[in-house]
């Protein structure tokens, strides 16, 4: 065999090896699937977004550690603002080419980005957007949390059945979440003959509620239903300063350790609705999640962590089982039935709403306790 033949064979071998390396790299690229996540990682809602991010990373690390196919989550910080959420989804779709997104968390943000998701046939799985309007936001929109209309109804029904209520006041944050939940609560109360004496909205970021508290005092309300974000700490603190304590009730946002730090024993007796998540549950899925979260982050995961964990779990399950495009993913999620989640069994109705209910909790001696679930 002459020198030219050796050279030719060598060139062919090098080319063949190069092709194999290139094909291998292309296969590796194909193995990585991108999922988007739009969370409030800075701004007033950052602590909720960080809980969610922690849980999402926990789920992704567990999946990637056990599968050849790898998933990468592209996080976008919407700062809790609708305008930023719109920029985030446009970037995820145009640049990152995602077909499924976990988010957004605030209802206003999810409602702002839902039309864009629908137009581009991209699936949204919201962990915590509870506004009733999300139910009709589109065919590609799902949520892990139960709608406000059921949450408001649950608290109203509990008060009607278990409390001697006469005059009721409502305090709500003036956004999609606050308006929706306040209206749904009011509707159920009025339906059963309750009397709404005062219904007062406030702007996000408010910190002075003394005038509002005075209005409730003058109206002689027996019960106040509160729909708020972190502003609730100012409201309760100022109620304590004014020695004003009717029966306080509210929604899931009440369960905030910062509230206990702000008002301590004054929080005793507050009643609120809460999702089907109990970090002390002996359920296998919940227990595994809580232990893993505590091991990695050193704290007990809150509902926002649990809801994001379930949302990313739905996303992971779908991308692992069907072709990676929005329509296939959407159709798969609609057919999920009784998937074991941290927040309970996960199934979706024809509108993309999770089929679950609410429990009633209270605060006693610095602890959040279930009265019924």
HUSUL-V495734 format. One record per residue. N is the residue number from 1. RES is the residue in three letters. SS is DSSP state (H for helix, E for strand, L for the rest). OMEGA is omega in radians with two decimals (999 if undefined). NEAR is the number of other C-alpha atoms within 8 Angstrom. Layout:
N|RES|SS|OMEGA|NEAR / N|RES|SS|OMEGA|NEAR
This chain:
1|UNK|L|-3.06|4 / 2|UNK|L|-3.04|5 / 3|UNK|H|-3.13|6 / 4|UNK|H|3.13|6 / 5|UNK|H|3.11|8 / 6|UNK|H|-3.12|9 / 7|UNK|H|3.14|8 / 8|UNK|H|3.13|8 / 9|UNK|H|3.14|8 / 10|UNK|H|3.13|8 / 11|UNK|H|3.14|8 / 12|UNK|H|-3.13|8 / 13|UNK|H|-3.14|8 / 14|UNK|H|3.13|8 / 15|UNK|H|-3.13|8 / 16|UNK|H|3.12|8 / 17|UNK|H|3.14|8 / 18|UNK|H|3.11|8 / 19|UNK|H|3.13|8 / 20|UNK|H|3.12|8 / 21|UNK|H|-3.14|8 / 22|UNK|H|3.12|8 / 23|UNK|H|3.14|8 / 24|UNK|H|3.12|8 / 25|UNK|H|3.11|8 / 26|UNK|H|3.11|8 / 27|UNK|H|3.12|8 / 28|UNK|H|3.12|8 / 29|UNK|H|-3.13|7 / 30|UNK|H|-3.13|7 / 31|UNK|H|-3.11|10 / 32|UNK|E|3.12|10 / 33|UNK|E|3.14|10 / 34|UNK|E|3.00|11 / 35|UNK|E|3.11|14 / 36|UNK|E|3.04|13 / 37|UNK|E|3.12|12 / 38|UNK|E|-3.05|16 / 39|UNK|E|3.04|17 / 40|UNK|L|-3.06|15 / 41|UNK|L|2.99|13 / 42|UNK|L|-3.12|11 / 43|UNK|L|-3.02|8 / 44|UNK|L|-3.08|8 / 45|UNK|L|-3.00|11 / 46|UNK|H|-3.08|12 / 47|UNK|H|3.09|8 / 48|UNK|H|3.11|11 / 49|UNK|H|3.14|14 / 50|UNK|H|3.05|11 / 51|UNK|H|3.13|12 / 52|UNK|H|3.14|15 / 53|UNK|H|3.11|11 / 54|UNK|H|-3.09|10 / 55|UNK|H|3.13|13 / 56|UNK|H|3.13|11 / 57|UNK|H|3.10|8 / 58|UNK|H|-3.12|10 / 59|UNK|H|-3.12|11 / 60|UNK|H|3.12|11 / 61|UNK|H|3.11|8 / 62|UNK|H|-3.14|8 / 63|UNK|H|-3.10|10 / 64|UNK|H|3.12|11 / 65|UNK|L|-3.07|6 / 66|UNK|L|-3.09|6 / 67|UNK|L|3.08|7 / 68|UNK|L|3.06|6 / 69|UNK|L|-3.09|8 / 70|UNK|E|3.10|10 / 71|UNK|E|3.07|12 / 72|UNK|E|3.07|9 / 73|UNK|E|3.07|9 / 74|UNK|E|-3.10|10 / 75|UNK|E|3.03|8 / 76|UNK|E|-3.14|9 / 77|UNK|E|3.13|12 / 78|UNK|L|3.10|15 / 79|UNK|L|-3.10|14 / 80|UNK|L|-3.05|16 / 81|UNK|L|-3.09|8 / 82|UNK|H|-3.12|12 / 83|UNK|H|3.13|9 / 84|UNK|H|3.10|11 / 85|UNK|H|3.10|17 / 86|UNK|H|3.08|11 / 87|UNK|H|-3.10|8 / 88|UNK|H|-3.10|12 / 89|UNK|H|3.10|12 / 90|UNK|H|3.11|9 / 91|UNK|H|-3.12|9 / 92|UNK|H|-3.12|12 / 93|UNK|H|-3.03|11 / 94|UNK|H|-3.03|7 / 95|UNK|L|-3.08|6 / 96|UNK|L|3.05|9 / 97|UNK|L|3.14|8 / 98|UNK|L|3.09|11 / 99|UNK|L|3.13|12 / 100|UNK|E|-3.07|13 / 101|UNK|E|2.94|14 / 102|UNK|E|-3.12|16 / 103|UNK|L|-0.13|12 / 104|UNK|L|3.12|17 / 105|UNK|L|3.09|15 / 106|UNK|L|-3.13|10 / 107|UNK|H|-3.12|14 / 108|UNK|H|-3.13|11 / 109|UNK|H|3.12|15 / 110|UNK|H|3.12|15 / 111|UNK|H|3.12|11 / 112|UNK|H|-3.06|11 / 113|UNK|H|-3.11|12 / 114|UNK|H|3.13|12 / 115|UNK|H|3.12|10 / 116|UNK|H|3.09|9 / 117|UNK|H|3.14|14 / 118|UNK|H|-3.11|13 / 119|UNK|H|-3.09|7 / 120|UNK|H|-3.13|6 / 121|UNK|L|3.08|10 / 122|UNK|L|-3.10|16 / 123|UNK|E|2.95|15 / 124|UNK|E|3.00|15 / 125|UNK|E|-3.09|15 / 126|UNK|E|3.11|16 / 127|UNK|L|-2.91|16 / 128|UNK|L|-3.14|14 / 129|UNK|L|-2.97|16 / 130|UNK|L|-3.07|11 / 131|UNK|L|-3.10|14 / 132|UNK|H|-3.09|10 / 133|UNK|H|3.13|8 / 134|UNK|H|-3.12|12 / 135|UNK|H|-3.10|11 / 136|UNK|H|-3.07|6 / 137|UNK|L|3.11|10 / 138|UNK|L|-3.07|10 / 139|UNK|L|-3.11|8 / 140|UNK|L|-3.05|13 / 141|UNK|E|3.11|15 / 142|UNK|E|3.02|13 / 143|UNK|E|-3.13|15 / 144|UNK|L|-3.08|14 / 145|UNK|L|-3.13|13 / 146|UNK|L|-3.07|15 / 147|UNK|L|3.13|12 / 148|UNK|H|-3.09|13 / 149|UNK|H|3.08|12 / 150|UNK|H|3.13|10 / 151|UNK|H|3.11|14 / 152|UNK|H|3.13|15 / 153|UNK|H|-3.10|11 / 154|UNK|H|3.12|10 / 155|UNK|H|3.12|14 / 156|UNK|H|-3.14|11 / 157|UNK|H|3.13|10 / 158|UNK|H|-3.14|9 / 159|UNK|H|-3.13|10 / 160|UNK|H|-3.07|11 / 161|UNK|H|-2.96|6 / 162|UNK|H|-3.08|6 / 163|UNK|L|3.07|7 / 164|UNK|L|-3.05|6 / 165|UNK|L|3.11|10 / 166|UNK|L|-3.08|8 / 167|UNK|E|-3.02|12 / 168|UNK|E|3.00|15 / 169|UNK|E|3.12|15 / 170|UNK|E|3.03|13 / 171|UNK|E|-3.05|14 / 172|UNK|E|3.05|14 / 173|UNK|E|-3.00|14 / 174|UNK|L|3.01|11 / 175|UNK|L|-3.07|7 / 176|UNK|H|3.14|9 / 177|UNK|H|-3.06|15 / 178|UNK|H|-3.12|12 / 179|UNK|H|-3.11|11 / 180|UNK|H|-3.09|13 / 181|UNK|H|3.11|15 / 182|UNK|H|-3.14|14 / 183|UNK|H|-3.12|8 / 184|UNK|H|3.08|13 / 185|UNK|H|-3.12|14 / 186|UNK|H|-3.11|10 / 187|UNK|H|-3.11|8 / 188|UNK|H|3.12|12 / 189|UNK|H|-3.12|13 / 190|UNK|H|3.13|10 / 191|UNK|H|-3.12|7 / 192|UNK|L|3.03|7 / 193|UNK|L|3.12|6 / 194|UNK|L|-3.08|11 / 195|UNK|E|3.09|9 / 196|UNK|E|-3.07|11 / 197|UNK|E|3.13|9 / 198|UNK|E|3.05|11 / 199|UNK|E|-2.96|9 / 200|UNK|E|3.06|9 / 201|UNK|E|3.08|8 / 202|UNK|E|-3.13|9 / 203|UNK|L|3.12|7 / 204|UNK|L|-3.13|8 / 205|UNK|L|3.13|5 / 206|UNK|L|3.12|8 / 207|UNK|L|3.12|7 / 208|UNK|L|-3.08|7 / 209|UNK|L|-3.04|10 / 210|UNK|H|3.12|9 / 211|UNK|H|3.13|7 / 212|UNK|H|3.13|8 / 213|UNK|H|3.13|9 / 214|UNK|H|3.11|8 / 215|UNK|H|3.10|9 / 216|UNK|H|3.13|11 / 217|UNK|H|-3.14|9 / 218|UNK|H|-3.14|6 / 219|UNK|H|3.13|8 / 220|UNK|L|3.12|7 / 221|UNK|L|3.10|14 / 222|UNK|L|-3.06|11 / 223|UNK|E|3.00|12 / 224|UNK|E|3.06|13 / 225|UNK|E|-2.99|12 / 226|UNK|E|3.03|12 / 227|UNK|E|-2.99|14 / 228|UNK|L|2.95|11 / 229|UNK|L|-3.08|8 / 230|UNK|L|3.11|7 / 231|UNK|L|-3.13|11 / 232|UNK|H|3.12|11 / 233|UNK|H|3.08|11 / 234|UNK|H|-3.12|11 / 235|UNK|H|-3.11|12 / 236|UNK|H|3.11|10 / 237|UNK|H|-3.13|10 / 238|UNK|H|3.01|10 / 239|UNK|H|3.12|12 / 240|UNK|H|3.13|11 / 241|UNK|H|-3.10|7 / 242|UNK|L|3.12|6 / 243|UNK|L|-3.09|6 / 244|UNK|L|-3.09|8 / 245|UNK|L|2.93|7 / 246|UNK|L|3.04|8 / 247|UNK|E|3.11|10 / 248|UNK|E|3.08|12 / 249|UNK|E|-3.13|12 / 250|UNK|E|-3.11|14 / 251|UNK|L|-3.02|12 / 252|UNK|H|-3.07|9 / 253|UNK|H|3.12|9 / 254|UNK|H|-3.07|9 / 255|UNK|L|-3.07|7 / 256|UNK|L|3.13|7 / 257|UNK|H|3.11|6 / 258|UNK|H|3.09|7 / 259|UNK|H|3.12|13 / 260|UNK|H|3.11|11 / 261|UNK|H|-3.07|7 / 262|UNK|H|-3.00|8 / 263|UNK|H|3.08|12 / 264|UNK|H|-3.01|10 / 265|UNK|H|3.10|9 / 266|UNK|H|-3.13|6 / 267|UNK|H|-3.12|12 / 268|UNK|L|3.06|11 / 269|UNK|L|3.08|9 / 270|UNK|L|3.10|11 / 271|UNK|E|3.13|12 / 272|UNK|E|3.07|13 / 273|UNK|E|-3.14|14 / 274|UNK|E|-3.12|11 / 275|UNK|L|-3.11|12 / 276|UNK|L|3.05|11 / 277|UNK|L|3.14|10 / 278|UNK|L|-3.10|7 / 279|UNK|L|3.11|10 / 280|UNK|L|-3.13|5 / 281|UNK|L|3.06|7 / 282|UNK|L|3.06|6 / 283|UNK|L|-3.02|6 / 284|UNK|H|-3.09|6 / 285|UNK|H|-3.13|9 / 286|UNK|H|-3.11|14 / 287|UNK|H|3.12|12 / 288|UNK|H|3.13|8 / 289|UNK|H|-3.09|9 / 290|UNK|H|-3.13|11 / 291|UNK|H|3.14|8 / 292|UNK|H|-3.13|9 / 293|UNK|H|3.13|14 / 294|UNK|H|-3.13|11 / 295|UNK|H|-3.07|7 / 296|UNK|H|-3.00|6 / 297|UNK|H|3.04|7 / 298|UNK|L|3.12|7 / 299|UNK|L|3.07|6 / 300|UNK|L|-3.12|8 / 301|UNK|L|3.10|12 / 302|UNK|L|-3.12|8 / 303|UNK|H|-3.08|8 / 304|UNK|H|3.02|13 / 305|UNK|H|-3.11|14 / 306|UNK|H|-3.11|14 / 307|UNK|H|3.09|15 / 308|UNK|H|3.09|15 / 309|UNK|H|3.12|13 / 310|UNK|H|3.13|13 / 311|UNK|H|3.13|14 / 312|UNK|H|3.10|11 / 313|UNK|H|3.06|9 / 314|UNK|H|3.13|9 / 315|UNK|H|3.14|13 / 316|UNK|H|-3.12|8 / 317|UNK|H|-3.10|8 / 318|UNK|H|-3.10|11 / 319|UNK|H|3.13|11 / 320|UNK|L|-3.00|6 / 321|UNK|L|-3.13|6 / 322|UNK|L|3.11|9 / 323|UNK|L|-3.06|7 / 324|UNK|L|2.95|8 / 325|UNK|L|-2.99|8 / 326|UNK|H|-3.09|12 / 327|UNK|H|3.12|8 / 328|UNK|H|3.14|10 / 329|UNK|H|3.12|15 / 330|UNK|H|-3.11|11 / 331|UNK|H|3.13|8 / 332|UNK|H|-3.08|10 / 333|UNK|H|3.11|10 / 334|UNK|H|-3.10|11 / 335|UNK|L|3.03|8 / 336|UNK|L|-3.07|10 / 337|UNK|L|3.08|7 / 338|UNK|L|3.01|7 / 339|UNK|E|-3.13|8 / 340|UNK|E|3.13|8 / 341|UNK|E|3.10|10 / 342|UNK|L|-3.12|12 / 343|UNK|L|-3.14|12 / 344|UNK|E|3.11|9 / 345|UNK|E|-3.09|9 / 346|UNK|E|2.98|14 / 347|UNK|L|-3.12|12 / 348|UNK|E|3.07|15 / 349|UNK|L|-3.04|9 / 350|UNK|L|3.12|6 / 351|UNK|L|-3.14|10 / 352|UNK|L|3.09|13 / 353|UNK|E|3.09|14 / 354|UNK|E|-3.13|13 / 355|UNK|L|3.13|9 / 356|UNK|L|3.13|9 / 357|UNK|L|-3.11|8 / 358|UNK|L|2.94|12 / 359|UNK|E|3.06|12 / 360|UNK|E|-3.14|13 / 361|UNK|E|3.09|13 / 362|UNK|E|3.10|13 / 363|UNK|E|3.08|13 / 364|UNK|E|3.06|11 / 365|UNK|L|3.08|6 / 366|UNK|L|-3.13|9 / 367|UNK|E|3.05|6 / 368|UNK|E|-2.98|9 / 369|UNK|E|3.04|8 / 370|UNK|E|2.93|9 / 371|UNK|E|3.10|8 / 372|UNK|E|3.06|6 / 373|UNK|L|999|7
